[in-house]
Amino acid sequence: ARGKAVLVYFGYTRCPDVCPQTLARLTAALAALGADADRVAVAFVTVDPAHDSADVVRGYLADYDPRIVGLVGAPEPLAAVAAAYDIASGA
């Protein structure tokens, strides 16, 4: 994402309302940007690593803009990243 604006969104795939609504808005925003959307990187970072494997996140994001990248990892590193952004972890 070097040289791009980066938007990091923390969520989880079993989120019933806020996460899908936000991802739909991000998808619409990227569409509205047209060619300028290529200047933005969007990352969805799970806060539920126990449930959200790479395959689960990939499948979940399939309904949204393909430029939205899903990030998963082990619980401890994800918790550290979430804490650095002041995000509650462990959905």
PDB file of N, CA, C and O in Angstrom:
ATOM      1  N   ALA A   1       0.819  -1.196   0.000  1.00  0.00           N
ATOM      2  CA  ALA A   1       0.000   0.000   0.000  1.00  0.00           C
ATOM      3  C   ALA A   1       0.864   1.261   0.000  1.00  0.00           C
ATOM      4  O   ALA A   1       0.378   2.353   0.293  1.00  0.00           O
ATOM      5  N   ARG A   2       2.130   1.106  -0.325  1.00  0.00           N
ATOM      6  CA  ARG A   2       3.026   2.260  -0.344  1.00  0.00           C
ATOM      7  C   ARG A   2       2.484   3.309  -1.314  1.00  0.00           C
ATOM      8  O   ARG A   2       2.158   3.009  -2.463  1.00  0.00           O
ATOM      9  N   GLY A   3       2.395   4.551  -0.822  1.00  0.00           N
ATOM     10  CA  GLY A   3       1.905   5.639  -1.653  1.00  0.00           C
ATOM     11  C   GLY A   3       0.392   5.759  -1.707  1.00  0.00           C
ATOM     12  O   GLY A   3      -0.134   6.624  -2.407  1.00  0.00           O
ATOM     13  N   LYS A   4      -0.313   4.906  -0.979  1.00  0.00           N
ATOM     14  CA  LYS A   4      -1.776   4.942  -0.960  1.00  0.00           C
ATOM     15  C   LYS A   4      -2.277   5.382   0.408  1.00  0.00           C
ATOM     16  O   LYS A   4      -1.607   5.204   1.425  1.00  0.00           O
ATOM     17  N   ALA A   5      -3.466   5.957   0.404  1.00  0.00           N
ATOM     18  CA  ALA A   5      -4.166   6.160   1.668  1.00  0.00           C
ATOM     19  C   ALA A   5      -4.631   4.779   2.123  1.00  0.00           C
ATOM     20  O   ALA A   5      -5.096   3.982   1.309  1.00  0.00           O
ATOM     21  N   VAL A   6      -4.508   4.493   3.411  1.00  0.00           N
ATOM     22  CA  VAL A   6      -4.877   3.176   3.923  1.00  0.00           C
ATOM     23  C   VAL A   6      -6.001   3.318   4.936  1.00  0.00           C
ATOM     24  O   VAL A   6      -5.907   4.095   5.886  1.00  0.00           O
ATOM     25  N   LEU A   7      -7.053   2.563   4.720  1.00  0.00           N
ATOM     26  CA  LEU A   7      -8.177   2.517   5.647  1.00  0.00           C
ATOM     27  C   LEU A   7      -8.174   1.135   6.274  1.00  0.00           C
ATOM     28  O   LEU A   7      -8.271   0.134   5.564  1.00  0.00           O
ATOM     29  N   VAL A   8      -8.066   1.066   7.586  1.00  0.00           N
ATOM     30  CA  VAL A   8      -8.055  -0.198   8.310  1.00  0.00           C
ATOM     31  C   VAL A   8      -9.370  -0.313   9.071  1.00  0.00           C
ATOM     32  O   VAL A   8      -9.730   0.557   9.863  1.00  0.00           O
ATOM     33  N   TYR A   9     -10.081  -1.420   8.807  1.00  0.00           N
ATOM     34  CA  TYR A   9     -11.358  -1.649   9.476  1.00  0.00           C
ATOM     35  C   TYR A   9     -11.254  -2.934  10.294  1.00  0.00           C
ATOM     36  O   TYR A   9     -10.906  -3.985   9.755  1.00  0.00           O
ATOM     37  N   PHE A  10     -11.550  -2.858  11.577  1.00  0.00           N
ATOM     38  CA  PHE A  10     -11.534  -4.017  12.454  1.00  0.00           C
ATOM     39  C   PHE A  10     -12.951  -4.547  12.593  1.00  0.00           C
ATOM     40  O   PHE A  10     -13.879  -3.784  12.860  1.00  0.00           O
ATOM     41  N   GLY A  11     -13.120  -5.846  12.413  1.00  0.00           N
ATOM     42  CA  GLY A  11     -14.438  -6.453  12.531  1.00  0.00           C
ATOM     43  C   GLY A  11     -14.311  -7.958  12.642  1.00  0.00           C
ATOM     44  O   GLY A  11     -13.230  -8.484  12.907  1.00  0.00           O
ATOM     45  N   TYR A  12     -15.415  -8.642  12.438  1.00  0.00           N
ATOM     46  CA  TYR A  12     -15.412 -10.102  12.459  1.00  0.00           C
ATOM     47  C   TYR A  12     -16.559 -10.611  11.617  1.00  0.00           C
ATOM     48  O   TYR A  12     -17.578  -9.937  11.463  1.00  0.00           O
ATOM     49  N   THR A  13     -16.390 -11.804  11.070  1.00  0.00           N
ATOM     50  CA  THR A  13     -17.338 -12.312  10.075  1.00  0.00           C
ATOM     51  C   THR A  13     -18.699 -12.677  10.653  1.00  0.00           C
ATOM     52  O   THR A  13     -19.679 -12.728   9.910  1.00  0.00           O
ATOM     53  N   ARG A  14     -18.787 -12.930  11.933  1.00  0.00           N
ATOM     54  CA  ARG A  14     -20.085 -13.259  12.534  1.00  0.00           C
ATOM     55  C   ARG A  14     -20.809 -12.021  13.052  1.00  0.00           C
ATOM     56  O   ARG A  14     -21.850 -12.134  13.699  1.00  0.00           O
ATOM     57  N   CYS A  15     -20.271 -10.860  12.774  1.00  0.00           N
ATOM     58  CA  CYS A  15     -20.876  -9.585  13.161  1.00  0.00           C
ATOM     59  C   CYS A  15     -22.213  -9.457  12.428  1.00  0.00           C
ATOM     60  O   CYS A  15     -22.245  -9.513  11.199  1.00  0.00           O
ATOM     61  N   PRO A  16     -23.311  -9.287  13.158  1.00  0.00           N
ATOM     62  CA  PRO A  16     -24.631  -9.332  12.530  1.00  0.00           C
ATOM     63  C   PRO A  16     -25.063  -8.069  11.785  1.00  0.00           C
ATOM     64  O   PRO A  16     -25.922  -8.147  10.907  1.00  0.00           O
ATOM     65  N   ASP A  17     -24.494  -6.912  12.112  1.00  0.00           N
ATOM     66  CA  ASP A  17     -25.051  -5.700  11.518  1.00  0.00           C
ATOM     67  C   ASP A  17     -24.009  -4.653  11.147  1.00  0.00           C
ATOM     68  O   ASP A  17     -23.922  -4.274   9.979  1.00  0.00           O
ATOM     69  N   VAL A  18     -23.237  -4.187  12.075  1.00  0.00           N
ATOM     70  CA  VAL A  18     -22.322  -3.070  11.827  1.00  0.00           C
ATOM     71  C   VAL A  18     -21.270  -3.424  10.773  1.00  0.00           C
ATOM     72  O   VAL A  18     -21.000  -2.622   9.878  1.00  0.00           O
ATOM     73  N   CYS A  19     -20.679  -4.609  10.870  1.00  0.00           N
ATOM     74  CA  CYS A  19     -19.618  -4.976   9.922  1.00  0.00           C
ATOM     75  C   CYS A  19     -20.131  -5.056   8.485  1.00  0.00           C
ATOM     76  O   CYS A  19     -19.523  -4.456   7.599  1.00  0.00           O
ATOM     77  N   PRO A  20     -21.226  -5.775   8.217  1.00  0.00           N
ATOM     78  CA  PRO A  20     -21.704  -5.822   6.837  1.00  0.00           C
ATOM     79  C   PRO A  20     -22.136  -4.440   6.324  1.00  0.00           C
ATOM     80  O   PRO A  20     -21.920  -4.113   5.157  1.00  0.00           O
ATOM     81  N   GLN A  21     -22.736  -3.645   7.188  1.00  0.00           N
ATOM     82  CA  GLN A  21     -23.139  -2.301   6.765  1.00  0.00           C
ATOM     83  C   GLN A  21     -21.919  -1.452   6.415  1.00  0.00           C
ATOM     84  O   GLN A  21     -21.917  -0.736   5.414  1.00  0.00           O
ATOM     85  N   THR A  22     -20.895  -1.535   7.237  1.00  0.00           N
ATOM     86  CA  THR A  22     -19.682  -0.758   6.988  1.00  0.00           C
ATOM     87  C   THR A  22     -18.978  -1.231   5.732  1.00  0.00           C
ATOM     88  O   THR A  22     -18.524  -0.408   4.936  1.00  0.00           O
ATOM     89  N   LEU A  23     -18.876  -2.533   5.536  1.00  0.00           N
ATOM     90  CA  LEU A  23     -18.228  -3.054   4.334  1.00  0.00           C
ATOM     91  C   LEU A  23     -19.021  -2.687   3.083  1.00  0.00           C
ATOM     92  O   LEU A  23     -18.432  -2.432   2.032  1.00  0.00           O
ATOM     93  N   ALA A  24     -20.334  -2.658   3.181  1.00  0.00           N
ATOM     94  CA  ALA A  24     -21.158  -2.226   2.044  1.00  0.00           C
ATOM     95  C   ALA A  24     -20.906  -0.748   1.741  1.00  0.00           C
ATOM     96  O   ALA A  24     -20.837  -0.356   0.576  1.00  0.00           O
ATOM     97  N   ARG A  25     -20.771   0.058   2.771  1.00  0.00           N
ATOM     98  CA  ARG A  25     -20.474   1.485   2.566  1.00  0.00           C
ATOM     99  C   ARG A  25     -19.084   1.676   1.972  1.00  0.00           C
ATOM    100  O   ARG A  25     -18.890   2.527   1.105  1.00  0.00           O
ATOM    101  N   LEU A  26     -18.125   0.896   2.429  1.00  0.00           N
ATOM    102  CA  LEU A  26     -16.776   0.984   1.871  1.00  0.00           C
ATOM    103  C   LEU A  26     -16.779   0.572   0.401  1.00  0.00           C
ATOM    104  O   LEU A  26     -16.100   1.186  -0.422  1.00  0.00           O
ATOM    105  N   THR A  27     -17.545  -0.468   0.075  1.00  0.00           N
ATOM    106  CA  THR A  27     -17.673  -0.905  -1.315  1.00  0.00           C
ATOM    107  C   THR A  27     -18.281   0.205  -2.165  1.00  0.00           C
ATOM    108  O   THR A  27     -17.805   0.473  -3.268  1.00  0.00           O
ATOM    109  N   ALA A  28     -19.327   0.851  -1.661  1.00  0.00           N
ATOM    110  CA  ALA A  28     -19.961   1.959  -2.386  1.00  0.00           C
ATOM    111  C   ALA A  28     -19.012   3.136  -2.532  1.00  0.00           C
ATOM    112  O   ALA A  28     -18.976   3.783  -3.579  1.00  0.00           O
ATOM    113  N   ALA A  29     -18.243   3.417  -1.486  1.00  0.00           N
ATOM    114  CA  ALA A  29     -17.288   4.530  -1.548  1.00  0.00           C
ATOM    115  C   ALA A  29     -16.209   4.257  -2.586  1.00  0.00           C
ATOM    116  O   ALA A  29     -15.834   5.158  -3.337  1.00  0.00           O
ATOM    117  N   LEU A  30     -15.707   3.038  -2.641  1.00  0.00           N
ATOM    118  CA  LEU A  30     -14.702   2.696  -3.645  1.00  0.00           C
ATOM    119  C   LEU A  30     -15.285   2.827  -5.052  1.00  0.00           C
ATOM    120  O   LEU A  30     -14.612   3.307  -5.964  1.00  0.00           O
ATOM    121  N   ALA A  31     -16.520   2.404  -5.222  1.00  0.00           N
ATOM    122  CA  ALA A  31     -17.170   2.533  -6.533  1.00  0.00           C
ATOM    123  C   ALA A  31     -17.327   4.003  -6.905  1.00  0.00           C
ATOM    124  O   ALA A  31     -17.100   4.381  -8.054  1.00  0.00           O
ATOM    125  N   ALA A  32     -17.711   4.829  -5.945  1.00  0.00           N
ATOM    126  CA  ALA A  32     -17.909   6.260  -6.204  1.00  0.00           C
ATOM    127  C   ALA A  32     -16.593   6.955  -6.551  1.00  0.00           C
ATOM    128  O   ALA A  32     -16.588   7.952  -7.273  1.00  0.00           O
ATOM    129  N   LEU A  33     -15.486   6.436  -6.042  1.00  0.00           N
ATOM    130  CA  LEU A  33     -14.192   7.036  -6.337  1.00  0.00           C
ATOM    131  C   LEU A  33     -13.726   6.764  -7.765  1.00  0.00           C
ATOM    132  O   LEU A  33     -12.842   7.454  -8.275  1.00  0.00           O
ATOM    133  N   GLY A  34     -14.312   5.772  -8.400  1.00  0.00           N
ATOM    134  CA  GLY A  34     -13.903   5.438  -9.764  1.00  0.00           C
ATOM    135  C   GLY A  34     -12.435   5.060  -9.799  1.00  0.00           C
ATOM    136  O   GLY A  34     -11.965   4.285  -8.965  1.00  0.00           O
ATOM    137  N   ALA A  35     -11.713   5.607 -10.763  1.00  0.00           N
ATOM    138  CA  ALA A  35     -10.289   5.295 -10.928  1.00  0.00           C
ATOM    139  C   ALA A  35      -9.473   5.717  -9.714  1.00  0.00           C
ATOM    140  O   ALA A  35      -8.425   5.131  -9.443  1.00  0.00           O
ATOM    141  N   ASP A  36      -9.935   6.721  -8.982  1.00  0.00           N
ATOM    142  CA  ASP A  36      -9.204   7.173  -7.797  1.00  0.00           C
ATOM    143  C   ASP A  36      -9.204   6.120  -6.684  1.00  0.00           C
ATOM    144  O   ASP A  36      -8.399   6.212  -5.757  1.00  0.00           O
ATOM    145  N   ALA A  37     -10.088   5.125  -6.759  1.00  0.00           N
ATOM    146  CA  ALA A  37     -10.116   4.067  -5.748  1.00  0.00           C
ATOM    147  C   ALA A  37      -8.803   3.291  -5.730  1.00  0.00           C
ATOM    148  O   ALA A  37      -8.455   2.687  -4.716  1.00  0.00           O
ATOM    149  N   ASP A  38      -8.083   3.303  -6.827  1.00  0.00           N
ATOM    150  CA  ASP A  38      -6.797   2.611  -6.871  1.00  0.00           C
ATOM    151  C   ASP A  38      -5.743   3.308  -6.014  1.00  0.00           C
ATOM    152  O   ASP A  38      -4.655   2.772  -5.803  1.00  0.00           O
ATOM    153  N   ARG A  39      -6.064   4.489  -5.528  1.00  0.00           N
ATOM    154  CA  ARG A  39      -5.145   5.234  -4.660  1.00  0.00           C
ATOM    155  C   ARG A  39      -5.414   4.965  -3.182  1.00  0.00           C
ATOM    156  O   ARG A  39      -4.786   5.562  -2.308  1.00  0.00           O
ATOM    157  N   VAL A  40      -6.370   4.048  -2.911  1.00  0.00           N
ATOM    158  CA  VAL A  40      -6.775   3.733  -1.550  1.00  0.00           C
ATOM    159  C   VAL A  40      -6.620   2.231  -1.324  1.00  0.00           C
ATOM    160  O   VAL A  40      -6.999   1.429  -2.178  1.00  0.00           O
ATOM    161  N   ALA A  41      -6.069   1.857  -0.187  1.00  0.00           N
ATOM    162  CA  ALA A  41      -6.006   0.457   0.223  1.00  0.00           C
ATOM    163  C   ALA A  41      -6.940   0.284   1.416  1.00  0.00           C
ATOM    164  O   ALA A  41      -6.882   1.052   2.376  1.00  0.00           O
ATOM    165  N   VAL A  42      -7.800  -0.731   1.348  1.00  0.00           N
ATOM    166  CA  VAL A  42      -8.729  -1.005   2.440  1.00  0.00           C
ATOM    167  C   VAL A  42      -8.421  -2.390   2.993  1.00  0.00           C
ATOM    168  O   VAL A  42      -8.355  -3.365   2.244  1.00  0.00           O
ATOM    169  N   ALA A  43      -8.231  -2.472   4.309  1.00  0.00           N
ATOM    170  CA  ALA A  43      -7.942  -3.741   4.974  1.00  0.00           C
ATOM    171  C   ALA A  43      -8.999  -4.019   6.035  1.00  0.00           C
ATOM    172  O   ALA A  43      -9.296  -3.168   6.873  1.00  0.00           O
ATOM    173  N   PHE A  44      -9.558  -5.218   5.986  1.00  0.00           N
ATOM    174  CA  PHE A  44     -10.467  -5.717   7.012  1.00  0.00           C
ATOM    175  C   PHE A  44      -9.631  -6.617   7.916  1.00  0.00           C
ATOM    176  O   PHE A  44      -9.115  -7.641   7.469  1.00  0.00           O
ATOM    177  N   VAL A  45      -9.497  -6.240   9.183  1.00  0.00           N
ATOM    178  CA  VAL A  45      -8.710  -7.007  10.147  1.00  0.00           C
ATOM    179  C   VAL A  45      -9.664  -7.667  11.131  1.00  0.00           C
ATOM    180  O   VAL A  45     -10.431  -6.985  11.809  1.00  0.00           O
ATOM    181  N   THR A  46      -9.617  -8.995  11.211  1.00  0.00           N
ATOM    182  CA  THR A  46     -10.511  -9.682  12.128  1.00  0.00           C
ATOM    183  C   THR A  46     -10.077  -9.475  13.581  1.00  0.00           C
ATOM    184  O   THR A  46      -8.887  -9.399  13.886  1.00  0.00           O
ATOM    185  N   VAL A  47     -11.058  -9.387  14.454  1.00  0.00           N
ATOM    186  CA  VAL A  47     -10.795  -9.369  15.893  1.00  0.00           C
ATOM    187  C   VAL A  47     -11.249 -10.687  16.516  1.00  0.00           C
ATOM    188  O   VAL A  47     -11.327 -10.816  17.737  1.00  0.00           O
ATOM    189  N   ASP A  48     -11.548 -11.671  15.649  1.00  0.00           N
ATOM    190  CA  ASP A  48     -12.004 -12.986  16.099  1.00  0.00           C
ATOM    191  C   ASP A  48     -11.187 -14.084  15.420  1.00  0.00           C
ATOM    192  O   ASP A  48     -11.716 -14.859  14.624  1.00  0.00           O
ATOM    193  N   PRO A  49      -9.888 -14.145  15.742  1.00  0.00           N
ATOM    194  CA  PRO A  49      -9.033 -15.116  15.061  1.00  0.00           C
ATOM    195  C   PRO A  49      -9.389 -16.576  15.354  1.00  0.00           C
ATOM    196  O   PRO A  49      -9.015 -17.466  14.589  1.00  0.00           O
ATOM    197  N   ALA A  50     -10.097 -16.829  16.439  1.00  0.00           N
ATOM    198  CA  ALA A  50     -10.486 -18.201  16.748  1.00  0.00           C
ATOM    199  C   ALA A  50     -11.480 -18.737  15.723  1.00  0.00           C
ATOM    200  O   ALA A  50     -11.511 -19.940  15.464  1.00  0.00           O
ATOM    201  N   HIS A  51     -12.270 -17.881  15.154  1.00  0.00           N
ATOM    202  CA  HIS A  51     -13.282 -18.293  14.178  1.00  0.00           C
ATOM    203  C   HIS A  51     -12.914 -17.893  12.762  1.00  0.00           C
ATOM    204  O   HIS A  51     -13.201 -18.633  11.821  1.00  0.00           O
ATOM    205  N   ASP A  52     -12.292 -16.756  12.591  1.00  0.00           N
ATOM    206  CA  ASP A  52     -12.055 -16.184  11.269  1.00  0.00           C
ATOM    207  C   ASP A  52     -10.717 -16.611  10.666  1.00  0.00           C
ATOM    208  O   ASP A  52      -9.715 -15.903  10.766  1.00  0.00           O
ATOM    209  N   SER A  53     -10.730 -17.779  10.044  1.00  0.00           N
ATOM    210  CA  SER A  53      -9.548 -18.237   9.321  1.00  0.00           C
ATOM    211  C   SER A  53      -9.430 -17.441   8.022  1.00  0.00           C
ATOM    212  O   SER A  53     -10.337 -16.686   7.672  1.00  0.00           O
ATOM    213  N   ALA A  54      -8.337 -17.604   7.323  1.00  0.00           N
ATOM    214  CA  ALA A  54      -8.153 -16.916   6.041  1.00  0.00           C
ATOM    215  C   ALA A  54      -9.271 -17.287   5.068  1.00  0.00           C
ATOM    216  O   ALA A  54      -9.787 -16.422   4.361  1.00  0.00           O
ATOM    217  N   ASP A  55      -9.646 -18.563   5.027  1.00  0.00           N
ATOM    218  CA  ASP A  55     -10.713 -18.988   4.114  1.00  0.00           C
ATOM    219  C   ASP A  55     -12.058 -18.388   4.494  1.00  0.00           C
ATOM    220  O   ASP A  55     -12.828 -17.987   3.622  1.00  0.00           O
ATOM    221  N   VAL A  56     -12.347 -18.322   5.790  1.00  0.00           N
ATOM    222  CA  VAL A  56     -13.616 -17.745   6.250  1.00  0.00           C
ATOM    223  C   VAL A  56     -13.680 -16.260   5.879  1.00  0.00           C
ATOM    224  O   VAL A  56     -14.697 -15.788   5.372  1.00  0.00           O
ATOM    225  N   VAL A  57     -12.602 -15.533   6.131  1.00  0.00           N
ATOM    226  CA  VAL A  57     -12.570 -14.101   5.814  1.00  0.00           C
ATOM    227  C   VAL A  57     -12.655 -13.896   4.303  1.00  0.00           C
ATOM    228  O   VAL A  57     -13.371 -13.008   3.839  1.00  0.00           O
ATOM    229  N   ARG A  58     -11.939 -14.700   3.540  1.00  0.00           N
ATOM    230  CA  ARG A  58     -11.983 -14.588   2.074  1.00  0.00           C
ATOM    231  C   ARG A  58     -13.415 -14.780   1.569  1.00  0.00           C
ATOM    232  O   ARG A  58     -13.887 -14.013   0.730  1.00  0.00           O
ATOM    233  N   GLY A  59     -14.097 -15.795   2.077  1.00  0.00           N
ATOM    234  CA  GLY A  59     -15.479 -16.036   1.675  1.00  0.00           C
ATOM    235  C   GLY A  59     -16.409 -14.908   2.083  1.00  0.00           C
ATOM    236  O   GLY A  59     -17.300 -14.520   1.328  1.00  0.00           O
ATOM    237  N   TYR A  60     -16.197 -14.390   3.270  1.00  0.00           N
ATOM    238  CA  TYR A  60     -17.018 -13.290   3.783  1.00  0.00           C
ATOM    239  C   TYR A  60     -16.849 -12.034   2.930  1.00  0.00           C
ATOM    240  O   TYR A  60     -17.827 -11.352   2.622  1.00  0.00           O
ATOM    241  N   LEU A  61     -15.630 -11.736   2.558  1.00  0.00           N
ATOM    242  CA  LEU A  61     -15.363 -10.519   1.778  1.00  0.00           C
ATOM    243  C   LEU A  61     -15.740 -10.658   0.313  1.00  0.00           C
ATOM    244  O   LEU A  61     -15.734  -9.666  -0.416  1.00  0.00           O
ATOM    245  N   ALA A  62     -16.066 -11.854  -0.133  1.00  0.00           N
ATOM    246  CA  ALA A  62     -16.425 -12.072  -1.538  1.00  0.00           C
ATOM    247  C   ALA A  62     -17.646 -11.256  -1.950  1.00  0.00           C
ATOM    248  O   ALA A  62     -17.831 -10.986  -3.137  1.00  0.00           O
ATOM    249  N   ASP A  63     -18.468 -10.866  -1.008  1.00  0.00           N
ATOM    250  CA  ASP A  63     -19.670 -10.076  -1.305  1.00  0.00           C
ATOM    251  C   ASP A  63     -19.379  -8.585  -1.438  1.00  0.00           C
ATOM    252  O   ASP A  63     -20.282  -7.802  -1.734  1.00  0.00           O
ATOM    253  N   TYR A  64     -18.137  -8.189  -1.223  1.00  0.00           N
ATOM    254  CA  TYR A  64     -17.788  -6.768  -1.211  1.00  0.00           C
ATOM    255  C   TYR A  64     -16.735  -6.487  -2.277  1.00  0.00           C
ATOM    256  O   TYR A  64     -16.335  -7.386  -3.018  1.00  0.00           O
ATOM    257  N   ASP A  65     -16.296  -5.259  -2.349  1.00  0.00           N
ATOM    258  CA  ASP A  65     -15.312  -4.870  -3.355  1.00  0.00           C
ATOM    259  C   ASP A  65     -14.071  -5.761  -3.246  1.00  0.00           C
ATOM    260  O   ASP A  65     -13.542  -5.947  -2.151  1.00  0.00           O
ATOM    261  N   PRO A  66     -13.606  -6.308  -4.365  1.00  0.00           N
ATOM    262  CA  PRO A  66     -12.458  -7.215  -4.310  1.00  0.00           C
ATOM    263  C   PRO A  66     -11.153  -6.544  -3.891  1.00  0.00           C
ATOM    264  O   PRO A  66     -10.173  -7.231  -3.599  1.00  0.00           O
ATOM    265  N   ARG A  67     -11.129  -5.228  -3.857  1.00  0.00           N
ATOM    266  CA  ARG A  67      -9.927  -4.523  -3.397  1.00  0.00           C
ATOM    267  C   ARG A  67      -9.814  -4.493  -1.880  1.00  0.00           C
ATOM    268  O   ARG A  67      -8.772  -4.110  -1.350  1.00  0.00           O
ATOM    269  N   ILE A  68     -10.865  -4.891  -1.172  1.00  0.00           N
ATOM    270  CA  ILE A  68     -10.804  -4.961   0.287  1.00  0.00           C
ATOM    271  C   ILE A  68     -10.061  -6.238   0.660  1.00  0.00           C
ATOM    272  O   ILE A  68     -10.492  -7.341   0.324  1.00  0.00           O
ATOM    273  N   VAL A  69      -8.958  -6.080   1.347  1.00  0.00           N
ATOM    274  CA  VAL A  69      -8.086  -7.200   1.706  1.00  0.00           C
ATOM    275  C   VAL A  69      -8.407  -7.640   3.125  1.00  0.00           C
ATOM    276  O   VAL A  69      -8.542  -6.813   4.027  1.00  0.00           O
ATOM    277  N   GLY A  70      -8.528  -8.949   3.316  1.00  0.00           N
ATOM    278  CA  GLY A  70      -8.757  -9.494   4.647  1.00  0.00           C
ATOM    279  C   GLY A  70      -7.456  -9.869   5.315  1.00  0.00           C
ATOM    280  O   GLY A  70      -6.589 -10.484   4.694  1.00  0.00           O
ATOM    281  N   LEU A  71      -7.312  -9.504   6.579  1.00  0.00           N
ATOM    282  CA  LEU A  71      -6.109  -9.832   7.333  1.00  0.00           C
ATOM    283  C   LEU A  71      -6.467 -10.647   8.558  1.00  0.00           C
ATOM    284  O   LEU A  71      -7.353 -10.277   9.328  1.00  0.00           O
ATOM    285  N   VAL A  72      -5.775 -11.757   8.731  1.00  0.00           N
ATOM    286  CA  VAL A  72      -5.981 -12.650   9.863  1.00  0.00           C
ATOM    287  C   VAL A  72      -4.622 -12.954  10.483  1.00  0.00           C
ATOM    288  O   VAL A  72      -3.580 -12.638   9.909  1.00  0.00           O
ATOM    289  N   GLY A  73      -4.646 -13.561  11.640  1.00  0.00           N
ATOM    290  CA  GLY A  73      -3.387 -13.930  12.274  1.00  0.00           C
ATOM    291  C   GLY A  73      -3.628 -14.621  13.595  1.00  0.00           C
ATOM    292  O   GLY A  73      -4.763 -14.916  13.970  1.00  0.00           O
ATOM    293  N   ALA A  74      -2.551 -14.869  14.281  1.00  0.00           N
ATOM    294  CA  ALA A  74      -2.623 -15.499  15.589  1.00  0.00           C
ATOM    295  C   ALA A  74      -3.205 -14.519  16.605  1.00  0.00           C
ATOM    296  O   ALA A  74      -3.073 -13.306  16.438  1.00  0.00           O
ATOM    297  N   PRO A  75      -3.843 -15.028  17.651  1.00  0.00           N
ATOM    298  CA  PRO A  75      -4.505 -14.150  18.621  1.00  0.00           C
ATOM    299  C   PRO A  75      -3.625 -13.073  19.237  1.00  0.00           C
ATOM    300  O   PRO A  75      -4.045 -11.919  19.332  1.00  0.00           O
ATOM    301  N   GLU A  76      -2.421 -13.420  19.653  1.00  0.00           N
ATOM    302  CA  GLU A  76      -1.572 -12.451  20.358  1.00  0.00           C
ATOM    303  C   GLU A  76      -1.167 -11.280  19.459  1.00  0.00           C
ATOM    304  O   GLU A  76      -1.323 -10.127  19.862  1.00  0.00           O
ATOM    305  N   PRO A  77      -0.653 -11.540  18.255  1.00  0.00           N
ATOM    306  CA  PRO A  77      -0.303 -10.400  17.386  1.00  0.00           C
ATOM    307  C   PRO A  77      -1.517  -9.560  16.996  1.00  0.00           C
ATOM    308  O   PRO A  77      -1.427  -8.334  16.930  1.00  0.00           O
ATOM    309  N   LEU A  78      -2.654 -10.214  16.736  1.00  0.00           N
ATOM    310  CA  LEU A  78      -3.863  -9.453  16.398  1.00  0.00           C
ATOM    311  C   LEU A  78      -4.306  -8.589  17.571  1.00  0.00           C
ATOM    312  O   LEU A  78      -4.722  -7.446  17.381  1.00  0.00           O
ATOM    313  N   ALA A  79      -4.219  -9.125  18.769  1.00  0.00           N
ATOM    314  CA  ALA A  79      -4.587  -8.344  19.951  1.00  0.00           C
ATOM    315  C   ALA A  79      -3.668  -7.136  20.104  1.00  0.00           C
ATOM    316  O   ALA A  79      -4.117  -6.057  20.491  1.00  0.00           O
ATOM    317  N   ALA A  80      -2.390  -7.315  19.802  1.00  0.00           N
ATOM    318  CA  ALA A  80      -1.439  -6.204  19.898  1.00  0.00           C
ATOM    319  C   ALA A  80      -1.765  -5.118  18.867  1.00  0.00           C
ATOM    320  O   ALA A  80      -1.716  -3.928  19.180  1.00  0.00           O
ATOM    321  N   VAL A  81      -2.092  -5.525  17.655  1.00  0.00           N
ATOM    322  CA  VAL A  81      -2.453  -4.550  16.616  1.00  0.00           C
ATOM    323  C   VAL A  81      -3.741  -3.836  17.019  1.00  0.00           C
ATOM    324  O   VAL A  81      -3.825  -2.612  16.925  1.00  0.00           O
ATOM    325  N   ALA A  82      -4.733  -4.585  17.462  1.00  0.00           N
ATOM    326  CA  ALA A  82      -6.001  -3.980  17.880  1.00  0.00           C
ATOM    327  C   ALA A  82      -5.766  -2.993  19.020  1.00  0.00           C
ATOM    328  O   ALA A  82      -6.343  -1.906  19.027  1.00  0.00           O
ATOM    329  N   ALA A  83      -4.929  -3.364  19.976  1.00  0.00           N
ATOM    330  CA  ALA A  83      -4.649  -2.479  21.098  1.00  0.00           C
ATOM    331  C   ALA A  83      -3.949  -1.203  20.628  1.00  0.00           C
ATOM    332  O   ALA A  83      -4.205  -0.120  21.153  1.00  0.00           O
ATOM    333  N   ALA A  84      -3.066  -1.338  19.636  1.00  0.00           N
ATOM    334  CA  ALA A  84      -2.366  -0.157  19.111  1.00  0.00           C
ATOM    335  C   ALA A  84      -3.339   0.832  18.495  1.00  0.00           C
ATOM    336  O   ALA A  84      -3.072   2.034  18.468  1.00  0.00           O
ATOM    337  N   TYR A  85      -4.463   0.336  17.999  1.00  0.00           N
ATOM    338  CA  TYR A  85      -5.500   1.190  17.413  1.00  0.00           C
ATOM    339  C   TYR A  85      -6.629   1.465  18.396  1.00  0.00           C
ATOM    340  O   TYR A  85      -7.631   2.080  18.032  1.00  0.00           O
ATOM    341  N   ASP A  86      -6.474   1.013  19.647  1.00  0.00           N
ATOM    342  CA  ASP A  86      -7.491   1.187  20.696  1.00  0.00           C
ATOM    343  C   ASP A  86      -8.814   0.517  20.323  1.00  0.00           C
ATOM    344  O   ASP A  86      -9.892   1.084  20.501  1.00  0.00           O
ATOM    345  N   ILE A  87      -8.699  -0.702  19.805  1.00  0.00           N
ATOM    346  CA  ILE A  87      -9.857  -1.492  19.385  1.00  0.00           C
ATOM    347  C   ILE A  87     -10.050  -2.642  20.366  1.00  0.00           C
ATOM    348  O   ILE A  87      -9.084  -3.297  20.758  1.00  0.00           O
ATOM    349  N   ALA A  88     -11.300  -2.888  20.764  1.00  0.00           N
ATOM    350  CA  ALA A  88     -11.593  -4.046  21.612  1.00  0.00           C
ATOM    351  C   ALA A  88     -11.436  -5.306  20.777  1.00  0.00           C
ATOM    352  O   ALA A  88     -11.953  -5.374  19.662  1.00  0.00           O
ATOM    353  N   SER A  89     -10.748  -6.281  21.286  1.00  0.00           N
ATOM    354  CA  SER A  89     -10.478  -7.511  20.570  1.00  0.00           C
ATOM    355  C   SER A  89     -11.215  -8.665  21.236  1.00  0.00           C
ATOM    356  O   SER A  89     -11.675  -8.549  22.372  1.00  0.00           O
ATOM    357  N   GLY A  90     -11.323  -9.791  20.509  1.00  0.00           N
ATOM    358  CA  GLY A  90     -11.924 -10.994  21.083  1.00  0.00           C
ATOM    359  C   GLY A  90     -13.428 -10.972  21.003  1.00  0.00           C
ATOM    360  O   GLY A  90     -14.115 -11.055  22.021  1.00  0.00           O
ATOM    361  N   ALA A  91     -13.944 -10.859  19.789  1.00  0.00           N
ATOM    362  CA  ALA A  91     -15.393 -10.774  19.540  1.00  0.00           C
ATOM    363  C   ALA A  91     -16.159 -11.882  20.191  1.00  0.00           C
ATOM    364  O   ALA A  91     -17.382 -11.941  20.070  1.00  0.00           O
TER     365      ALA A  91
END
